[in-house]
């Protein structure tokens, strides 16, 4: 339902680019001058200062520092942003402006709290609040247009297995990427036997909420209070405008039947149960709110699986039953049940519509493991069988899991056969960057760019910007 990569998480961090902290602001003299012109757009010195500080803060949070001149790095960043923004206007790229307005207001509120009052904020910027808001809105929009433009170009790039193989063979042996320690494990999975009762309880709760909404209760309020979608709860259930193809089928089918303001019946998807409210439709983009609720279980309902697993674990340890036999008889996981319980990435591949069999893998990096699985696994040795523990599948459904740690693969240079998916990601990224740079160079050749003399000695990564 949600895209694997969205611009929302990036845009949500933009306030550091435009509102320096109080400690920054007290040292800053807000004197402006034009440092560069890109097409019909100007880059001001004040923008350069704030962006350089924001980039430095980003680097600090990511755990490294850049050896480049911070002002030169910020200037290149802003020039590229202007180029992409201008091209986005030419190509009629669309963005979700409603979300930007919300982010602007949140950023303004934070800054007023930091400075102490609206009046203090206006005094610092020497502008009334409506001009500050307008400036910030323009900057947020420009950055989102730029990121959307870049994403649009890179998403056009695809890769086939033959290209992955050629990419791998082109890498010098001493430059092969190092694959961190990996884990191979097997599992027995049980969903609570009372799943249908839990679904009925969830559906009933949502029907009651729908009745309240139809009688005047705010959909947004109920979403903030009860929705279990972490990506939209704080926004009152509001999702980014997306084409219907970006939603899972049952959700999309119910959504397209709604008129703006209408609320759907209860909709069941692989993620749980939903109420959907259509806000508006612009072109092919559907803008909706939703409330997501997942079946919940009582302690007694969950305990049933734990009791069974305790018994199975004892039988396996006493060699009355093999782990594989227990999997065949009791596991509910369709992805590992017919493989002796060995866990693979097939579930993830199915979710991503990835059909290349060579990408299938049974080894996982630490960060690829569900947190609750790694928490249990980190204290195990090869061959150990865990005690049963509560967990979730990739859709967030509650289950009981018992695992066996089969193998720990030490860190090693990447191989095409054993690490195909990771090599594919690297090859795709390399191809995307190459084709994006070629596209960008053509755009730069046809665009007016003028940098002030004091910055013409900058070492830009893209040399063509200082033409």
N, C-alpha and C positions, 0 to 999 in steps of 0.2 A: 504493500500500500504506500509506503513511503520510499522515496528514492534513496539509494544507498549514499548518494552524495547530494547535499543540499547547500544552497547559499545561505540559509538562515543562520547556521552556526557561525559563519564568517561575518555576516552583517551584524550579528548580535554583539560582536566584539569591537565594533568600529568606534565606540565612544572615546576610547583612548586616543584615537587619531585627532579628535577635534576638541576635546575638553581636557587640557592638562590638569594634573592634580594641583592642589593649593601650593604644595612645595615647589612645583614647577612654575606655577603662575607668578609667585612672588619674585622669582628671579628673572622673569621675562619682561622685556620692554616691547610693547606691541607697536612697533614701527614697521610699516609695510613698504615694499617696493616690488616691482615686477622682476622676477628672476628668469622667467622663460615664457615663451608664447608657443602654443601648439594649436595650429589651425586658427580658430577664432577664440580660443580660451587662453587665459593668463594663469600663471602659477605665481603666487605671492610668497614673499619671504616668510611671512607668519605661518603660512601653510607648510612651508619647508621645515621650519623649526619644530612645529608640532608633530609632523610626520616623522622626523628623525628621532624624536624622543619616543614616539610610539613604537617605531621599529626596534629601537634599542630595548624597550620594555618587552616586546615580543621575543626578542632573542634571549633575554634574561630568563623569561618564563620557560623557554624551550631548552635552556641549559647551555647556551653557547653564545659567544660574542663574534661580531664580524670585524675583520681587519681592514675593511673599507672605510673611507672617510664618511662619517654619518650623514653629512649634508649632501654629498654626492650620491650616496645610496638612496637617500630620500628623494632627491631630485629625479633620478632615473625612475624611481617608483611612480612619482607623480606624472612624469612625462608619458610613461607607458599607459597609465590610467587615463590620461586625457586622450591619447590615441585610440584606445579601445572604446572609450565613451563616444567619441566622435563617430567611429565606425558603427557602433551600435545604433546611433541615430540614423545613419545612412541606410543600414540594413533593417530598420524598423523593428529592432529587438524589443520584446515586451518584458517588463518586470512587475512585481507586485507592490504597488505604491502604498496600499493599505498597511502593510506590515512595516514599511519604512516610517509612516506617520506615528505608529505606536512606539517604535524604537526611538524616534526623535523625542517624543514626550517623556519617555523613561530616562533618556540621557539628560534632558533639561531638568527633570526632577532631581536626579542625582547631583547635578552641578549646583542647583540652588541649595540643596542640603549641604553640600561641601562649602559653598561660599557664605551660607547663613541666611540668605534671602534673595528674592528676585532683584531687589534694588542693588544689592552688592554685585550680582552677576552683571547687571546692566552697566554699572560703573566700571567694572573691570574691562569689559569689551567696548565701552563707550558707545553702546548701541541700545535701543529699546528692545524688549524681549521679542517682539514680533520679527525684528530683523535678525536676531540671533537664531530664532527658530527657522526662518527662511534660509539663512546661510547653511545651517546644519542639514536641513531637508535637501538642499541642492547637493551637498557633499555626499550624503548617504546615497542619494539617487545615482550620482555619478559613479560612485564606487560599485554599486550593485550592477549598473549597466556594464561597467568594465569587466567585472567578474563573470557576468552572464555571457558577454561577448566571447571572452576567453574560453569559457566552458563549452559554448556552442561550437566553437571551432575544434576543440580537442575531442568532443564527443563524436565527431564525424570520423575519427580515426579508428579503424578496426585492425585486427591482426589475425593471421591464420597460423596453424601449427608449423608449417614450413618456415615461416618467418621467425618464429620462436627458436627453432633449431638453428637457423642461420645466425641469429643474434648470439646464441650461446657459443657457437663455434668461432665466432669472431672475437670473443673475449680472450685476452691472453691468459694462460693458465695461472699466472701469479696475480691476476686481477679478478679471479672469480669471487663473487660475493660469498661471505662467510655466513652459513646458516646456523643460527643459534641452536642450543639443545632442544630436542623434540621428544615428544612422548607418544607411545602407542598404548592404547588401553581398550579393554572390553567392558561391557556393561550389561546389566539386567535392569530393565525399566518397567515400572508398573504405574499406571494411572489409577487414581482412586476408583474403586468399584462403583462408587455412588455418583459417577460423573453425570448421569442423566438427571438425577435429583438436584445436583448442584446447578446444572444448566437451567432447570426449571425455576429454581430460586432466583437466579440472575435475570432471567427473562421477566419474571414477575416484578422484580425491583425496577427494571427499566420501564415496564408498562406503567407502573405507578408514577415514575418520574415524567413520563410522557403526558400523563393525565394532568400532572401539576403544571407542566409547561403550557398545555392547551388552556389551562385556567388562569394563566398570567404569570407564573413563576419564570424568572429569567433562565433561559437555557444556559447562558454564560455562567451564571452563578452556580447552577447544579454541576456543570462541567468542572469548574474549579474545585468544588467540594468532593465530587465522587469519581470523576473520570480517572482511569488507570493508564492513560496514554501519557507517558512522561514528556513527550515532545510537544504536546498541545495543552496540557492541563492548566499551566500558569497563564495561558492566553485565552482561557475560557473555552477550550476545545477548538479554537480556530486553527485551521491548517493552511499551509501555503496554497495559493491557487495552482492547480495542476490539471492537465488533460485527463479525461476519464480513464485512459489507458494506464495511468500511473496508480490507479486504485485497484485493489483486488476485486474480482468479478462481482460477488454479491453486493459489496459496498457500492460499486459503480452502477450496477443495475438499479438499486434503490435510489441512488442520488439523481440519476438522469430523469426520473419520473417526478421529481419535486419542482415546485415553483419557488422563487425567492421568498424566504420566510417560513416555508412549510417545514414540518418535522416528519420524518419517516416513521414507519412502524419499526419494531425491533428487528435488527438485521444481524444474522449470525455469519461470521467469517472465521477464518483460521486463527485470527487474533483474539476472538471473543465475541461479545455482543455489543451492538452499537445503536445509538440514536443519532440520526443525521439531520442537521438543519442546513438547508441551502441558503447561502447569503446572496450570491449573485453569480452570473455567468458572463464572462467577457471573452468573446470569440470561442476558442476551444478550451478555455481555462475555467474550471469549476472551483468556486470559493465556498468552503463549507466549514461548519463546526461539527464536532461529534462528541459524544460521551461513550467511552469504552469501558466496559465492565467484563471481568473474567470470572468464571465459576470459582467460588470459594468453598472450602471444605472445613468441616468441624474437626477437632482434634481426634475424635473417635473414628471419623471416616479415614483420616490420614494414617491412623495407627494400624489399620488393617494390613496395609502393605508392609509396614515396618515389622510387624509380627511375622509375616510370611518370610521376609528377607532374613530375619534373624535365624529362623529355622533352616532356610536354605544355606546360609553361611556355615552353620554348624555341620550340616550334612556334607558340604563340599570339603570342609577342613578335615572331616573324619573319613573322607574318601568314599562316602556312600553314594555320592553323586558328583559328576564332573561339572565344572562351570558351564561348559558348552551344553550339557544336557539340561541344566537349569535354565539356560537362555532359551532353548528350544521349547521347553514346557511352559515357561512363565513370563518371558519378556514381551512387552507390548510395543517395542520399538521396531517398526517395519524396516528401518534402514540397516539395523545390525542383527536382527533376529536370525536371518538366514546365513549369517557370516560368523556363526559361533559367538556372537556378541561383540566382535571387533568393530570399533567405532570408526567411521570414515567421514569425509566431508560431503558425502552424497546429499545429505539433507540441505546443506548450504548451497550446493550446486543446483539442486532443484529450485530453491528459492530464487536463485540468480538466473535461472533459465540457461545454465551452462551445461552443454551437452557433450563436450569433448571428453571422452573416456580417459584420455591421457592425463587429464587434470585431477582425476580421482586420487585421493591420498588417505592413508590411515595414520599419518604422523602429524602431530600438532605442536606448534610453538606455544610457549607459555601463554602469550596474550591471546591465542586463538581458543584456549580452553574456557568453558564457562567458569566464572570466578569460584562458584561453590565446588566445582570439580577439582580445580587446582588447589584450593584450600585443603581438600582431603588428600589429594595425590602427593603434595609436596613432602609429606612425612612418610611416604610409602617406599618400599623397595620393589624391585622387579619380582613378580609372582605374588605380591601381597594382595589380599582381597579386603576391601574396605568394609566398614560397618555401613548399614543403610543410611541414607541422608536425603533430606528434601532438596529438590532441584526444580528446574524448569526446562521445557524444550525451547527451541529458538523463537516460537511464537508467544512464549510467556505462560504456557499452560503448566500447572503444578503437577509434579510427579515425584515418585520415590525412585532413587537410583542406588545401585550397588556396583562398584567398579573393581576391576582387577588391573593392576599396572603390569602390562606385558613387556614393555621394553623402553629403555631410555637411550635415545640416539644422541651421542655426543656432538658437539659443535663440529661442523665440517664444511669444506668448500662445496658450493652448489653443484649438483649433478642434474642432467637433463631428465633422466629417468625417475629419480627419486624426488626431485623438487620442481617438477614441471610447472605447477601453478605459480610458484614464486618467480621462476624465471620468466614465465609468460607476463606477469605483472610488470617486471622490469623491462621486458622487450616492448610491451605496449607503451609504457611511459616514455621510453627512449624514442619510439616512433612518433608519439604525440608531440613531444618536445621538438623533434626535428621538423615535423610538418607545420607545427604552430610557428616556429621561428621563420620558416620559409614564407608563410602567409604574412607574418608580421613585417618582415623585411619589405615585401611588396607594398604594404600599406604605408610604411614609413617613407618609401621612395616617392610616394605621391602626396605627401603631407608637408605643409609648411611647419618647420620647427626652428625656433630661434632661442638660443641660450645666452644669457648675459655673459660678458667677458670674464667676470670673476669666477665663473664655473666652467669655462671652456677647457680647463686643465684637468677636469674630473676624469677618473678612470671608470668609464661605464662598461658594463658587461656587454651591452649591445652598442658596438662602436658606431653604427650608422646613425645613432641619435645625435651625434655631434658633427653632422655633415656641414 
